[in-house]
């Protein structure tokens, strides 16, 4: 992608261009619910070279919150207002519900704007493939928000794999398990159907599959189970992947785990690595922490993983989680044309696997 230089002066809140701001990239954030307010907004603000210039939301309370969080941003009511300002923007972040991702992304591409799309990129692989082909044909950068590649456990595991601490890995287990026996009708993840992007398969399965593919490469066999135990959207999922590298990945996503298993368990010929707790970046952001704080992403020692060899184990220091790396990579792509932090076709591979899993579940009835 050829880097674009932001055009200044038309935005009511934008001051005159100065040498300090000439190379800054102006961002429009579409959607200011949980994803926009808690994740994308703070991460963009903490990224050198990126500025939130506009926020799209119609909800009155969210507009009030957006004005407090980003007083220099222009508040808009519709994405069409973003496309009309395309000459004064460099990047669009789509942080709306999944069923709207493909449509809004296509409109952004037609406007010639680079974009980040909250996961899942689309509700199925066919929709994602058409979107990626369209972006490539128009020469527009399309980056899926697969931020959990930079979870503490994933970064630590990559280090162990590089150091060959575990020997030859033969099994990888990964879980996002929660205990929510009563569905929350106000949460879109539980209220929307799978066709609209609801359910844990798309919400959490996207991360689980992407992490497994990033660590151990392409797969040759897929098996899956998808259940809707509380009625409505799917809420209990198991996926088994056989990687061409020889590793077996077993992945769980559930809202009905009264006794959750370890977040990660990896078995190898020289040892096993087990992490019990979920990466803490989401909790920190929900609590108002800033992603550029010095201690952001540091896991407390009691959450560090352990290296096991039979009945002996030792604590291993965890790498700090760092979701900010994603947007630093996006800023670099905008500035220099460097490869994006996540390739759009990586999201397509993950969705193809999720489509296969859902298809197996439908066949088995």
C-alpha positions in Angstrom: 0.0 0.0 0.0 1.3 3.5 -0.8 1.4 5.5 2.4 -1.2 8.3 2.4 -0.6 11.8 4.0 -3.5 13.1 6.0 -5.1 16.3 4.5 -5.6 18.9 7.2 -8.0 21.8 7.7 -11.5 20.6 7.0 -12.2 19.0 10.4 -13.8 21.5 12.8 -11.6 20.3 15.7 -8.4 20.2 13.7 -5.9 23.0 14.1 -3.4 24.2 11.5 -0.8 21.7 10.4 2.5 22.0 12.3 5.9 20.3 11.8 5.0 18.1 14.9 1.7 16.9 13.4 2.4 16.8 9.7 3.2 13.0 9.7 0.4 12.0 12.1 -2.3 9.7 10.7 -5.9 10.6 11.4 -8.3 7.9 12.4 -12.1 7.5 12.3 -13.5 5.1 14.8 -16.9 3.6 13.8 -18.7 2.3 16.8 -18.2 3.3 20.5 -19.5 0.3 22.4 -17.2 -2.0 24.3 -14.8 -2.7 21.4 -14.5 0.9 20.4 -14.4 2.6 23.8 -12.4 0.0 25.8 -10.0 -1.5 23.2 -9.6 0.4 20.0 -9.9 4.0 21.3 -7.2 3.6 24.0 -4.9 1.6 21.8 -5.1 4.1 19.0 -4.5 7.0 21.4 -1.5 5.3 22.9 0.1 4.6 19.5 2.7 7.2 18.4 1.7 8.8 15.1 -2.1 8.0 15.3 -4.8 10.5 16.3 -8.6 9.8 16.8 -10.1 12.5 14.5 -13.7 11.3 14.3 -16.0 8.9 16.2 -19.3 7.5 14.8 -22.1 6.7 17.2 -25.7 7.6 17.4 -26.3 6.6 21.0 -26.5 9.7 23.1 -24.7 8.3 26.2 -21.9 7.0 24.0 -21.6 10.3 22.3 -21.2 12.0 25.7 -18.6 9.4 26.7 -16.7 9.8 23.4 -16.7 13.6 23.8 -15.1 13.2 27.3 -12.6 10.6 26.1 -11.6 12.4 22.9 -12.5 16.1 23.1 -10.7 16.9 19.9 -12.6 14.3 17.8 -15.5 15.2 15.6 -18.6 13.2 16.6 -20.6 11.8 13.6 -23.8 9.9 13.4 -23.3 7.8 10.3 -20.5 6.1 8.4 -21.5 8.1 5.3 -20.2 11.2 7.1 -16.8 9.4 7.3 -16.7 8.6 3.6 -17.5 12.2 2.8 -14.4 13.2 4.9 -12.2 10.6 3.3 -9.7 13.2 2.0 -9.1 14.3 5.6 -8.6 10.8 7.0 -6.0 8.0 6.8 -7.5 5.1 8.6 -11.0 3.7 9.5 -11.5 1.4 12.5 -14.7 -0.7 12.3 -15.7 -1.6 15.8 -19.4 -2.4 15.2 -21.3 -5.7 15.6 -20.0 -8.5 13.3 -22.9 -8.6 10.9 -22.0 -5.1 9.8 -18.3 -5.6 9.3 -18.2 -6.7 5.7 -20.7 -4.0 4.5 -18.9 -1.1 6.3 -15.5 -2.4 5.2 -16.5 -2.5 1.6 -17.7 1.1 1.9 -14.4 2.1 3.4 -12.5 0.4 0.6 -14.7 2.1 -2.0 -13.7 5.4 -0.3 -10.1 4.5 -0.6 -9.5 4.4 3.2 -7.1 1.9 4.9 -9.0 0.1 7.6 -8.8 -2.1 10.7 -11.8 -4.4 11.3 -12.7 -5.8 14.7 -12.8 -9.7 14.6 -14.4 -11.6 13.0 -13.5 -10.0 9.7 -16.9 -11.3 8.4 -19.5 -13.8 9.5 -18.3 -16.5 7.1 -15.4 -17.2 4.8 -17.2 -16.4 1.6 -18.0 -12.9 2.7 -14.4 -12.5 3.9 -12.9 -13.7 0.7 -15.0 -11.3 -1.4 -14.0 -8.4 0.9 -10.3 -9.3 0.7 -10.4 -9.6 -3.1 -12.1 -6.2 -3.3 -9.5 -4.6 -1.0 -6.6 -6.1 -3.0 -8.2 -5.0 -6.3 -8.5 -1.4 -5.0 -5.0 -1.4 -3.4 -6.4 -0.7 0.1 -4.9 -2.0 3.3 -7.3 -4.3 5.2 -6.1 -5.4 8.7 -8.1 -7.8 10.9 -7.9 -7.0 14.7 -6.5 -10.3 15.9 -5.0 -8.7 18.9 -4.7 -11.9 21.0 -1.6 -12.9 19.1 0.1 -10.5 21.6 -1.4 -12.1 24.8 1.2 -12.8 27.5 0.8 -16.6 27.2 1.2 -16.5 23.5 4.3 -14.4 23.6 5.8 -16.6 26.3 5.0 -19.7 24.4 6.6 -18.3 21.2 9.8 -17.7 23.3 9.7 -21.3 24.6 9.2 -22.7 21.1 12.1 -20.6 19.8 14.3 -21.8 22.6 13.1 -25.4 22.2 12.5 -25.6 25.9 9.6 -28.1 25.4 11.3 -30.2 22.8 9.1 -31.4 20.0 5.5 -30.2 20.7 2.8 -32.7 20.0 -0.3 -31.2 21.7 -1.5 -27.7 22.2 -4.6 -27.0 24.4 -6.2 -23.6 24.6 -9.4 -22.4 26.3 -11.6 -19.4 26.7 -14.0 -20.9 29.3 -16.4 -18.9 31.4 -19.3 -19.6 33.8 -22.4 -17.6 32.7 -25.3 -20.0 33.1 -27.9 -17.2 32.5 -27.7 -15.7 29.1 -27.5 -11.9 28.8 -30.0 -10.7 26.3 -28.4 -7.2 26.2 -25.1 -8.6 25.0 -25.0 -8.8 21.2 -22.8 -11.9 21.4 -25.6 -13.8 23.0 -28.6 -12.0 21.4 -27.5 -12.3 17.7 -27.7 -15.5 15.7 -24.7 -17.1 14.2 -25.6 -15.6 10.8 -25.4 -12.2 12.4 -22.1 -12.9 14.1 -23.3 -14.0 17.5 -22.1 -16.9 19.6 -18.8 -18.1 21.0 -17.6 -19.8 17.8 -17.1 -16.5 16.0 -16.4 -14.4 19.1 -13.8 -16.6 20.8 -13.2 -19.3 18.2 -11.7 -16.7 15.9 -8.9 -16.0 18.5 -8.4 -19.6 19.4 -8.0 -20.8 15.8 -5.8 -17.8 14.8 -3.5 -18.4 17.7 -3.1 -22.1 16.9 -2.4 -21.3 13.2 0.1 -18.6 14.2 2.0 -21.0 16.5 1.9 -24.3 14.5 0.9 -23.6 10.9 -1.7 -24.9 8.5 -4.0 -27.8 9.2 -5.0 -30.9 7.3 -7.8 -32.3 9.5 -10.6 -30.5 11.3 -13.2 -31.7 13.8 -15.6 -29.6 15.8 -18.6 -29.6 18.1 -21.0 -26.6 18.4 -23.7 -26.5 21.0 -26.4 -24.0 22.0 -27.0 -25.3 25.5 -28.9 -22.2 26.8 -30.9 -21.7 23.6 -30.1 -18.9 21.2 -26.5 -18.3 20.1 -23.9 -21.1 20.3 -22.3 -21.1 23.8 -20.2 -24.3 24.0 -17.6 -25.2 21.3 -14.8 -27.7 20.9 -12.4 -27.7 17.9 -9.7 -30.2 17.1 -7.0 -29.4 14.5 -4.3 -31.6 13.1 -1.5 -29.3 11.9 0.8 -30.3 9.0 3.7 -29.8 11.5 2.4 -32.8 13.5 0.9 -30.8 16.4 -2.6 -31.5 17.6 -4.5 -28.5 18.8 -7.6 -28.9 21.1 -9.5 -25.7 21.5 -12.5 -24.9 23.8 -14.8 -21.9 24.0 -17.7 -22.0 26.4 -20.0 -19.8 28.5 -20.9 -22.9 30.6 -17.7 -24.0 32.3 -18.4 -24.2 36.0 -14.8 -25.5 36.5 -12.7 -23.9 33.7 -9.5 -25.7 32.6 -6.1 -24.1 32.2 -5.9 -21.2 29.8 -3.0 -23.0 27.9 -1.4 -26.4 28.2 1.3 -27.4 25.8 2.8 -30.9 25.8 6.2 -31.6 24.3 8.9 -34.3 24.3 11.0 -32.4 26.8 8.3 -30.9 29.1 4.9 -29.2 29.3 4.0 -25.6 29.8 0.8 -24.7 31.7 -0.8 -21.3 32.2 -3.9 -21.2 34.4 -5.0 -17.5 34.1 -6.3 -15.5 31.1 -4.1 -12.6 29.9 -4.9 -9.5 32.0 -4.9 -6.8 29.3 -8.7 -6.8 28.8 -9.3 -6.5 32.5 -6.8 -3.7 32.8 -8.4 -1.8 29.9 -11.9 -2.3 31.3 -10.5 -0.8 34.5 -9.2 2.3 32.8 -5.5 1.5 32.5 -3.5 3.1 29.7 -1.8 0.7 27.2 1.3 2.8 27.1 1.8 2.7 30.9 5.1 1.2 31.9 3.6 -1.8 33.7 0.7 -2.4 31.3 0.6 -6.1 30.2 2.8 -7.3 33.1 1.3 -10.4 34.7 1.5 -10.8 38.5 3.9 -13.6 39.5 1.0 -15.7 40.7 -0.3 -15.8 37.2 3.0 -16.9 35.6 3.0 -20.3 33.9 4.9 -23.4 35.0 7.2 -25.7 33.2 6.5 -29.3 34.1 8.6 -32.4 33.8 6.7 -35.3 35.4 6.2 -34.5 39.1 8.7 -31.6 39.0 7.8 -28.1 38.0 9.2 -24.6 38.0 7.7 -21.1 37.5 8.6 -19.4 34.3 8.4 -15.6 34.0 5.7 -14.5 31.6 6.4 -12.1 28.7 4.4 -8.9 29.1 1.2 -8.9 27.0 1.3 -6.2 24.4 -1.8 -5.5 22.3 -0.3 -2.1 21.5 2.1 -3.9 19.1 -0.9 -4.4 16.7 -1.5 -0.7 16.3 2.2 0.2 16.2 2.3 -2.2 13.2 -0.7 -0.5 11.6 0.9 2.9 12.0 4.1 1.6 10.4 2.1 0.2 7.4 0.4 3.6 6.9 3.7 5.4 7.2 6.0 3.2 5.1 3.9 0.6 3.4 5.4 -2.2 5.5 3.5 -5.5 5.8 0.6 -5.2 8.2 0.7 -6.8 11.7 -2.0 -9.3 10.7 -2.6 -10.4 7.1 -6.2 -10.3 5.9 -5.9 -13.8 4.5 -4.9 -15.1 7.9 -8.4 -14.1 9.0 -9.8 -15.9 6.0 -8.0 -19.1 6.9 -9.5 -19.0 10.4 -13.0 -18.4 9.1 -12.7 -21.3 6.7 -11.9 -23.6 9.7 -14.8 -22.1 11.6 -17.2 -22.6 8.6 -16.1 -26.3 8.5 -16.7 -26.7 12.2 -20.2 -25.2 11.9 -20.9 -27.3 8.9 -20.0 -30.5 10.7 -22.3 -29.5 13.6 -25.2 -28.9 11.3 -24.7 -32.2 9.5 -24.7 -34.1 12.8 -27.8 -32.2 13.9 
